């Protein structure tokens, strides 16, 4: 993952920042008339949590992804910025 001496942790930080900021922008832009398309997306994953009851401990698993156009653009911008730095 690391190229030209760059740390892969920096790439992960850039990608997470791109996903979070893109998702936030997508949620805000969904209410604006001419930017509604940035909020268009899909949610997938476990809709109800998976529960494992061992009588001593109860484990609950759930994982859900919400991807929209703005978060995809955020990831693309994060990769571009990573390559330029």
C-alpha distances in whole Angstrom, upper triangle without the diagonal:
4,6,10,10,9,8,6,9,11,8,10,13,13,13,15,18,18,19,21,23,23,24,27,28,28,31,33,33,34,37,38,40,38,34,35,32,29,30,30,28,28,28,27,27,29,32,34,33,33,35,36,39,39,43,41,38,37,33,32,29,28,25,26,24,25,23,25,25,24,21,20,21,19,16,16,18,15,12,15,15,12,12,16,15
4,7,6,5,5,5,9,9,8,11,13,13,14,17,18,18,20,22,23,24,26,28,29,30,32,34,34,35,39,39,41,39,35,36,34,31,32,32,30,31,31,30,30,32,35,37,36,36,38,38,41,42,45,43,40,39,36,35,32,31,28,28,26,28,26,27,27,26,23,22,22,20,17,17,18,15,13,15,15,11,11,14,13
4,5,5,8,8,12,11,10,13,15,15,16,19,20,20,22,24,25,25,27,29,30,31,33,35,35,36,40,39,41,39,36,37,34,31,33,33,32,32,33,32,32,35,38,40,39,39,41,42,45,45,49,47,44,43,39,38,35,34,31,31,29,30,27,29,28,27,24,22,22,21,18,17,18,15,13,14,14,10,9,12,12
4,6,9,11,14,13,13,16,17,17,18,21,22,22,24,26,27,27,30,32,32,33,36,37,37,39,42,41,43,41,38,39,37,34,35,36,35,35,36,36,36,39,41,43,42,42,45,45,48,49,52,50,47,46,42,41,38,37,34,34,32,33,31,31,30,29,27,25,25,23,21,20,19,17,15,15,15,12,10,12,11
4,6,9,12,11,12,15,16,16,18,20,21,22,24,26,27,27,30,31,32,33,36,37,37,39,42,42,44,42,39,40,38,35,36,37,35,36,36,36,36,38,41,43,41,41,43,44,47,47,50,48,45,44,41,40,37,36,33,34,32,33,31,32,31,30,27,26,26,24,21,21,21,18,16,17,16,12,12,13,12
4,6,9,8,8,11,12,12,14,17,17,18,20,22,23,24,26,28,28,30,32,33,34,36,39,38,41,39,35,36,35,31,32,34,32,33,33,33,33,35,38,40,38,39,41,41,44,45,47,46,42,42,38,37,34,33,30,31,28,29,27,29,28,26,24,23,23,20,18,18,17,14,13,14,13,9,9,11,9
4,5,5,7,9,10,11,13,15,16,17,19,21,22,23,25,26,27,29,31,32,33,35,38,38,40,39,35,36,34,31,32,33,31,31,31,31,30,33,35,37,35,36,37,38,41,41,44,42,39,38,35,34,31,30,28,28,26,27,26,28,27,26,23,22,22,20,17,18,18,15,13,15,14,10,12,14,11
4,5,5,6,9,10,11,12,14,15,17,18,20,21,22,24,26,27,29,30,31,33,36,36,38,37,33,34,32,28,29,30,28,28,28,27,27,29,32,33,32,32,34,35,38,38,41,39,36,35,32,31,28,27,24,25,23,24,23,25,25,23,20,20,20,18,15,16,17,13,12,15,14,10,12,15,13
4,5,5,6,9,10,11,12,14,15,16,18,20,21,22,24,25,27,29,30,31,34,35,37,36,32,33,31,28,28,29,27,28,27,26,26,28,30,32,30,31,33,33,36,36,39,37,34,33,30,29,26,25,23,23,22,23,22,24,25,23,20,20,20,17,15,17,17,13,13,16,14,11,14,16,14
4,5,5,6,9,10,11,12,14,15,16,18,20,21,22,24,26,27,28,30,33,33,35,34,30,31,30,26,27,28,27,27,27,27,27,30,32,33,32,33,35,36,39,39,42,40,37,36,32,31,29,27,25,25,22,23,22,23,23,21,18,18,18,15,13,15,14,10,11,13,11,8,11,13,10
4,5,5,6,9,10,10,12,14,15,16,18,20,21,22,24,26,26,28,31,31,34,32,28,29,27,24,25,26,24,25,25,25,25,28,30,32,31,32,34,35,38,39,42,40,37,35,32,30,27,26,23,23,20,21,19,21,20,19,16,15,16,13,10,12,12,8,8,10,10,6,9,12,11
4,5,5,6,8,10,10,12,14,15,16,18,20,21,22,24,25,27,30,30,33,32,28,28,27,23,23,25,22,23,22,22,22,24,26,28,27,28,30,31,34,35,38,37,33,32,28,27,24,22,19,19,17,18,17,19,20,18,15,15,16,13,10,13,13,10,10,13,12,10,13,15,14
4,5,5,6,9,10,11,12,14,15,16,18,20,21,22,24,26,28,29,32,30,27,27,26,22,23,24,23,23,23,23,23,25,27,29,28,29,31,32,35,36,39,37,34,32,29,27,25,23,20,20,18,19,18,19,20,18,14,15,16,12,11,14,13,9,11,13,12,10,13,15,13
4,6,5,6,9,10,10,12,14,15,16,18,20,21,22,24,26,27,29,28,24,25,24,20,21,23,21,22,22,23,24,26,28,30,29,31,33,35,38,39,42,40,37,35,32,30,27,25,22,21,18,18,17,18,17,15,12,13,13,9,8,10,9,5,7,10,8,7,11,12,11
4,5,5,6,9,10,10,12,14,15,16,18,20,20,22,25,26,28,27,23,23,22,18,19,20,18,19,19,20,20,23,25,27,27,28,31,32,35,37,40,38,35,33,29,27,24,22,19,18,15,15,14,15,15,13,10,10,11,8,6,9,9,6,7,10,10,9,12,14,14
4,5,5,6,8,10,10,12,14,15,17,18,20,21,24,25,28,27,23,23,22,18,18,20,18,18,18,18,19,21,23,25,24,26,28,30,33,34,37,36,32,30,27,25,22,20,17,16,13,14,13,14,15,13,10,11,13,9,8,12,12,9,11,14,13,12,15,17,17
4,5,5,6,8,10,11,12,14,15,16,18,20,22,23,26,25,21,22,21,17,17,19,18,20,19,21,21,24,25,27,27,29,31,33,36,37,40,38,35,33,29,27,25,22,19,18,16,15,14,15,15,12,10,12,12,8,8,11,10,8,11,13,11,12,15,16,15
4,6,5,6,8,10,10,12,14,15,16,18,21,21,23,22,18,19,18,14,15,17,16,17,18,19,21,24,25,27,27,29,32,34,37,39,41,40,37,34,31,29,26,23,20,18,15,14,12,12,12,9,7,8,8,4,5,8,7,5,9,11,10,11,14,15,15
4,6,5,6,9,10,10,12,14,15,16,19,20,23,22,18,18,17,13,13,15,13,14,14,16,17,20,21,24,23,26,28,31,34,36,38,37,34,31,28,25,22,19,16,14,11,10,9,10,10,8,5,7,9,6,6,10,10,9,11,14,14,14,17,19,19
4,5,5,6,9,10,11,12,14,15,18,19,22,22,18,18,17,14,13,15,14,15,15,17,18,20,21,23,23,26,28,30,33,35,37,36,33,30,27,25,22,19,16,15,12,11,10,11,12,10,7,10,11,8,9,13,12,11,14,16,15,16,19,20,20
4,5,5,6,8,10,11,12,14,16,17,20,19,16,16,16,12,12,15,15,17,17,20,21,24,24,26,26,29,31,34,37,39,41,40,36,34,31,28,26,23,20,18,15,13,12,11,12,8,7,10,10,7,9,12,11,10,14,15,14,16,19,19,19
4,5,5,6,9,10,10,12,15,15,18,17,13,14,13,9,9,12,12,14,15,18,20,22,23,26,26,29,31,34,37,39,42,41,37,35,32,29,26,23,20,17,14,11,9,8,8,5,4,7,7,5,8,10,10,10,13,14,14,16,19,19,20
4,5,5,6,9,10,11,13,15,18,17,13,13,13,9,8,10,10,12,12,15,17,19,19,22,23,26,28,31,34,37,39,38,35,32,29,26,23,20,17,14,11,8,7,7,8,6,5,9,10,8,10,13,13,13,16,18,18,19,22,23,23
4,5,5,6,9,10,12,13,17,17,13,13,14,10,9,12,13,15,15,18,20,22,21,24,25,28,30,33,35,38,40,39,36,33,30,27,25,22,19,16,14,11,11,10,11,8,8,12,12,10,13,15,15,15,18,19,19,20,23,24,24
4,5,5,6,8,11,11,14,14,10,11,11,8,8,11,13,15,16,20,22,24,24,27,28,31,33,36,39,42,43,43,39,37,34,30,28,25,22,19,16,13,12,10,10,6,8,11,10,9,13,14,13,14,18,18,18,20,23,23,24
4,6,5,6,9,10,13,12,9,8,8,5,4,8,9,12,13,17,19,22,21,24,26,29,32,35,38,40,42,42,38,36,33,29,27,23,20,17,14,11,9,7,7,5,7,10,10,10,13,15,14,16,18,19,20,22,24,25,26
4,6,5,8,10,13,14,10,9,10,8,6,9,10,12,13,17,19,21,20,23,24,27,30,33,36,39,40,40,37,34,31,28,26,22,20,16,14,11,11,9,10,9,10,13,14,13,16,18,18,19,22,23,23,25,27,28,28
4,6,6,8,11,12,9,9,11,9,8,11,13,16,17,20,23,25,24,26,28,31,33,37,39,42,43,43,40,37,34,31,29,26,23,20,18,14,14,12,12,10,12,15,15,14,17,19,18,20,23,23,23,25,28,28,29
4,5,5,8,9,5,6,8,6,6,10,12,16,17,21,24,26,25,28,30,33,36,39,41,44,46,46,42,39,37,33,31,27,25,22,19,15,14,11,11,9,12,14,13,14,17,18,18,19,22,22,23,25,27,27,28
4,6,8,9,6,4,7,6,5,7,10,13,15,19,22,24,22,26,28,31,34,37,40,43,44,45,41,38,35,32,30,26,24,20,18,14,13,10,11,10,13,15,15,16,19,20,20,22,24,25,25,28,30,30,31
4,6,9,8,6,10,10,8,11,14,17,18,22,25,27,25,28,30,33,36,39,42,45,46,46,43,40,37,34,32,28,26,23,21,17,17,14,14,13,16,19,18,19,22,23,23,24,27,28,28,30,33,33,34
4,6,5,6,9,10,10,12,15,19,21,24,27,30,28,31,33,36,39,42,45,48,50,50,46,43,41,37,35,31,29,26,23,19,18,15,15,13,17,19,18,18,22,23,22,24,27,27,27,30,32,32,33
4,6,6,9,11,11,13,16,20,22,26,29,31,29,33,35,38,41,44,47,50,52,52,49,45,43,39,37,34,31,28,25,21,20,16,16,15,19,20,19,21,24,24,24,26,29,28,29,32,34,33,35
4,6,8,9,11,12,16,20,22,26,29,32,31,34,36,39,42,46,48,52,53,54,50,47,44,41,38,34,32,28,25,22,20,16,14,14,18,19,17,19,22,22,21,24,26,26,27,30,31,31,33
4,5,6,8,10,13,17,19,23,26,29,28,31,33,36,39,42,45,48,50,50,47,44,41,37,35,31,28,25,22,18,16,12,11,10,14,15,14,15,18,18,18,21,23,23,24,26,28,28,30
4,5,6,7,11,14,17,20,24,26,25,28,30,33,37,40,43,46,48,48,44,41,38,35,32,29,26,22,20,16,14,11,10,10,14,15,14,16,19,20,20,22,24,25,26,28,30,30,32
4,5,5,9,12,15,19,22,25,24,28,30,33,36,39,42,45,47,48,44,41,38,34,32,28,25,21,18,15,13,9,7,9,12,12,12,14,17,17,18,20,22,22,24,26,27,28,30
4,6,8,12,15,18,21,24,23,27,29,31,35,38,41,44,46,46,42,39,36,33,30,26,23,20,16,13,11,7,5,5,8,10,9,11,14,14,15,17,19,19,21,23,24,25,27
4,6,10,12,15,19,21,20,24,25,28,32,35,38,41,43,43,39,36,33,30,27,23,21,17,14,10,9,6,6,7,9,11,11,12,15,16,17,19,21,22,23,25,27,27,29
4,7,10,14,17,20,19,23,25,28,31,34,37,40,42,43,39,36,33,30,27,23,20,17,14,10,8,5,6,8,10,11,12,14,16,17,18,20,22,23,24,26,28,29,30
4,7,10,14,17,16,20,22,24,28,31,34,37,39,40,36,33,30,26,24,20,17,13,10,7,5,4,6,9,9,10,12,14,15,16,18,19,21,22,24,25,27,28,30
4,7,10,13,13,17,19,21,25,28,31,34,36,37,33,30,27,24,21,17,14,11,8,6,6,6,9,12,11,12,15,16,16,18,20,21,22,24,26,26,28,30,31
4,7,10,9,13,15,17,21,24,27,30,32,33,30,26,23,20,17,13,11,7,6,4,6,9,12,14,13,14,17,17,17,20,22,22,23,26,27,27,29,31,32
4,7,8,11,13,15,18,21,25,28,30,31,28,24,21,18,15,11,9,6,5,7,9,12,15,17,15,15,19,19,18,21,23,23,24,27,28,28,30,32,33
4,6,9,10,11,15,18,21,24,27,27,24,21,18,14,11,8,6,4,6,9,11,15,18,20,17,18,21,21,20,23,25,24,25,28,29,29,31,34,34
4,5,6,8,12,14,18,21,23,24,21,18,15,11,9,6,6,6,9,12,15,18,21,23,20,21,25,24,23,26,29,28,28,32,33,32,34,37,37
4,7,9,12,16,19,22,24,25,22,19,16,13,11,8,8,7,10,12,15,18,21,23,21,22,26,25,25,28,30,29,30,33,34,34,36,39,39
4,7,9,13,15,19,21,22,19,15,14,10,9,7,9,10,13,15,18,21,25,26,24,25,29,28,28,31,33,32,33,36,37,36,39,41,41
4,6,10,12,16,18,19,16,12,10,6,5,5,8,10,14,16,19,23,26,27,25,26,30,29,28,31,33,31,33,36,36,35,38,41,40
4,7,10,13,15,17,14,10,8,6,5,6,10,12,16,19,22,25,29,30,27,28,32,31,30,33,35,33,34,37,38,37,39,42,42
4,6,10,12,13,11,7,6,4,6,9,12,15,19,22,25,28,32,33,30,31,35,34,32,36,38,36,37,40,41,39,42,45,44
4,6,9,11,8,6,5,6,8,12,15,18,22,25,28,31,35,36,33,34,37,36,34,38,40,38,38,42,42,41,43,46,45
4,6,8,6,4,6,9,11,15,18,21,25,28,31,35,38,39,36,37,41,39,38,41,43,41,42,45,45,44,46,49,48
4,5,5,6,8,11,14,17,21,24,28,31,34,37,41,41,38,40,43,41,40,43,45,42,43,47,47,45,48,50,49
4,6,7,10,13,16,20,23,26,30,33,36,40,43,44,41,42,45,44,42,46,47,45,46,50,49,48,50,53,52
4,7,10,13,17,20,23,27,30,33,36,40,43,43,40,42,45,43,42,45,47,44,45,49,48,46,49,52,50
4,6,10,13,17,20,23,27,30,33,36,40,40,37,38,41,39,38,42,43,40,41,45,45,43,46,48,47
4,7,10,13,17,20,24,26,30,33,37,37,34,36,39,37,36,39,41,38,40,43,43,41,44,47,45
4,7,10,13,17,20,23,26,30,33,34,31,32,35,34,32,36,37,35,36,40,39,38,41,43,42
4,7,10,13,17,20,23,27,30,30,27,29,32,31,30,33,35,33,34,37,37,36,39,41,40
4,7,10,14,17,20,24,27,28,24,26,29,28,26,30,32,30,31,34,34,33,36,38,38
4,7,10,13,17,20,24,24,21,23,26,25,24,27,29,27,28,32,32,31,34,36,36
4,7,10,13,17,20,21,18,19,22,21,20,23,25,24,25,28,29,28,30,33,33
4,7,10,13,17,18,15,16,20,19,18,21,23,22,23,27,27,27,29,32,32
4,6,10,13,14,11,13,16,15,15,18,20,19,20,23,24,24,26,28,29
4,7,10,11,9,11,14,14,14,17,18,18,20,22,23,24,26,28,29
4,7,8,6,7,11,11,11,13,15,16,17,19,21,21,23,25,26
4,6,5,7,9,10,11,13,15,16,17,19,20,21,23,25,26
4,6,5,6,9,10,11,12,14,16,17,18,20,22,23,25
4,5,5,6,9,10,10,12,14,15,16,18,20,21,22
4,5,5,6,9,10,10,12,14,15,16,18,20,21
4,5,5,6,9,10,11,13,14,15,17,19,20
4,5,5,6,9,10,11,12,14,15,17,18
4,5,5,6,9,10,10,12,14,15,16
4,5,5,6,9,10,10,12,14,15
4,5,5,6,9,10,11,13,15
4,5,5,6,8,10,11,12
4,5,5,6,9,10,11
4,5,5,6,9,10
4,5,5,6,9
4,5,5,6
4,5,5
4,6
4
